[in-house]
C-alpha cells in the first residue's frame, strides 16, 4: 500500500475516500497552504466518517450476538424453574407413597434440569465470548492516526 494512501481497516466494504496528495511545497503542487489544509481537513473528516460507520457495524454485530446469548440464558432459566417445580412435585409424590408417580416425576425433573443446565452453560459461554470493544475500529483508528502523522511530516 502506498504511503500517501490511507488504510481504512481490513475488509471494509465502504467506498474509498478520495485522498488528495498533501506532501510537497506550493511550487510542486501548484496550490496554496490554505488549499493543502483544506485537503487535510477533508481527508480527516472522511476518515472519521469511515471509522464511525465501522464502529456502528461492529456494535450492531456484537449486540446481536449478545441478544442471542441472552435468549439462551432466559430459556435455560425458565426450564430451570420448571425443573424446580417438577422436583418439588417429586417430593410431594414421594411423601404420598405411590412408587410409579414419584419415579416418573423424578425422571422428568432430572431430564428437564439437565436440559436447563446445558442451555445455561451454552448461554454463559456465548456471553463470555462476546467482546464488547470494537476491535476492528480500534485497530483501524490506530492505523489512521499513523497515516495522518506521516502526512503532516
C-alpha positions as CSV (number, residue, x, y, z in Angstrom):
1,X,0.0,0.0,0.0
2,X,1.4,3.4,-0.9
3,X,2.5,5.7,1.9
4,X,0.2,8.5,0.7
5,X,-2.9,6.3,0.7
6,X,-4.7,5.9,4.0
7,X,-5.7,2.4,5.1
8,X,-9.3,2.4,6.3
9,X,-9.3,-1.0,8.0
10,X,-9.1,-4.5,6.8
11,X,-12.1,-6.0,5.0
12,X,-14.2,-2.9,4.8
13,X,-16.8,-2.8,2.0
14,X,-17.3,1.0,2.0
15,X,-16.4,3.1,-0.9
16,X,-12.8,4.5,-0.8
17,X,-12.4,8.1,0.2
18,X,-10.7,10.3,-2.3
19,X,-7.3,11.4,-0.9
20,X,-5.5,14.3,-2.5
21,X,-1.7,14.4,-2.1
22,X,-0.7,16.7,0.8
23,X,3.0,16.4,0.6
24,X,5.3,18.8,-1.3
25,X,5.7,22.6,-1.5
26,X,3.5,25.1,-3.1
27,X,5.6,25.2,-6.2
28,X,5.4,21.4,-6.7
29,X,1.7,21.0,-6.1
30,X,0.5,24.3,-7.5
31,X,-1.7,25.0,-4.5
32,X,-1.7,27.3,-1.6
33,X,-1.2,26.4,2.1
34,X,-4.9,27.0,2.6
35,X,-5.8,24.5,-0.1
36,X,-3.4,22.0,1.4
37,X,-5.0,22.5,4.9
38,X,-8.5,22.1,3.4
39,X,-7.4,18.8,1.7
40,X,-6.0,17.5,5.0
41,X,-9.2,18.5,6.9
42,X,-11.3,16.9,4.2
43,X,-9.3,13.7,4.4
44,X,-9.5,13.6,8.2
45,X,-13.3,14.1,8.0
46,X,-13.6,11.2,5.6
47,X,-11.5,9.0,7.8
48,X,-13.7,9.9,10.9
49,X,-16.9,9.2,9.0
50,X,-15.5,5.8,7.9
51,X,-14.5,4.9,11.4
52,X,-18.0,5.8,12.7
53,X,-19.6,3.5,10.1
54,X,-17.2,0.7,11.1
55,X,-17.8,1.2,14.8
56,X,-21.6,1.2,14.2
57,X,-21.4,-2.1,12.2
58,X,-19.3,-3.8,14.9
59,X,-21.5,-2.7,17.8
60,X,-24.6,-3.9,15.9
61,X,-22.9,-7.3,15.3
62,X,-21.9,-7.6,19.0
63,X,-25.4,-6.6,20.2
64,X,-27.0,-9.3,18.0
65,X,-24.7,-12.0,19.4
66,X,-25.3,-10.8,23.0
67,X,-29.1,-10.9,22.3
68,X,-28.9,-14.5,21.1
69,X,-26.9,-15.5,24.2
70,X,-29.3,-13.7,26.5
71,X,-32.1,-15.7,24.9
72,X,-30.4,-18.9,25.7
73,X,-29.9,-17.8,29.3
74,X,-33.6,-16.9,29.6
75,X,-34.7,-20.3,28.1
76,X,-32.3,-22.1,30.5
77,X,-33.7,-20.1,33.4
78,X,-37.3,-20.8,32.5
79,X,-36.6,-24.6,32.1
80,X,-34.7,-24.4,35.5
81,X,-37.8,-23.0,37.1
82,X,-39.9,-25.8,35.6
83,X,-37.4,-28.4,36.8
84,X,-37.6,-27.0,40.3
85,X,-41.4,-27.3,40.1
86,X,-41.2,-30.8,38.9
87,X,-38.7,-31.8,41.6
88,X,-41.0,-30.3,44.2
89,X,-43.8,-32.3,42.7
90,X,-41.5,-35.3,43.1
91,X,-41.2,-34.6,46.8
92,X,-44.9,-34.5,47.1
93,X,-45.3,-37.8,45.3
94,X,-42.5,-39.3,47.4
95,X,-44.3,-38.4,50.6
96,X,-47.6,-39.8,49.3
97,X,-46.0,-43.1,48.6
98,X,-47.1,-44.5,45.2
99,X,-43.9,-45.5,43.6
100,X,-44.8,-45.1,39.8
101,X,-45.9,-41.5,40.3
102,X,-42.8,-40.2,42.1
103,X,-40.4,-42.2,39.9
104,X,-42.0,-40.6,36.8
105,X,-41.7,-37.2,38.4
106,X,-38.1,-37.8,39.3
107,X,-37.1,-38.9,35.8
108,X,-38.9,-35.9,34.2
109,X,-37.4,-33.5,36.7
110,X,-33.8,-34.8,36.1
111,X,-34.2,-34.6,32.3
112,X,-35.6,-31.1,32.4
113,X,-32.9,-30.0,34.9
114,X,-30.2,-31.4,32.6
115,X,-31.6,-29.6,29.6
116,X,-31.7,-26.4,31.6
117,X,-28.1,-26.8,32.8
118,X,-26.9,-27.3,29.2
119,X,-28.8,-24.3,28.0
120,X,-27.4,-22.1,30.8
121,X,-23.9,-23.3,30.2
122,X,-24.1,-22.7,26.4
123,X,-25.6,-19.2,27.1
124,X,-22.9,-18.3,29.6
125,X,-20.1,-19.5,27.2
126,X,-21.6,-17.3,24.4
127,X,-22.0,-14.3,26.7
128,X,-18.3,-14.6,27.8
129,X,-17.1,-15.0,24.2
130,X,-18.7,-11.7,23.0
131,X,-16.1,-8.9,23.2
132,X,-17.9,-5.5,23.5
133,X,-14.9,-3.5,22.4
134,X,-15.0,-2.7,18.6
135,X,-11.5,-4.2,18.0
136,X,-11.5,-3.6,14.2
137,X,-12.3,0.0,14.7
138,X,-9.7,0.5,17.3
139,X,-7.0,-1.1,15.1
140,X,-8.2,1.0,12.1
141,X,-8.1,4.2,14.1
142,X,-4.6,3.5,15.2
143,X,-3.6,3.0,11.5
144,X,-5.4,6.2,10.6
145,X,-3.5,8.1,13.3
146,X,-0.2,6.8,11.9
147,X,-1.2,7.8,8.4
148,X,-2.2,11.3,9.5
149,X,1.2,11.7,11.3
150,X,3.0,10.6,8.2
151,X,1.1,13.1,6.1
152,X,1.8,16.0,8.3
153,X,5.6,15.5,8.4
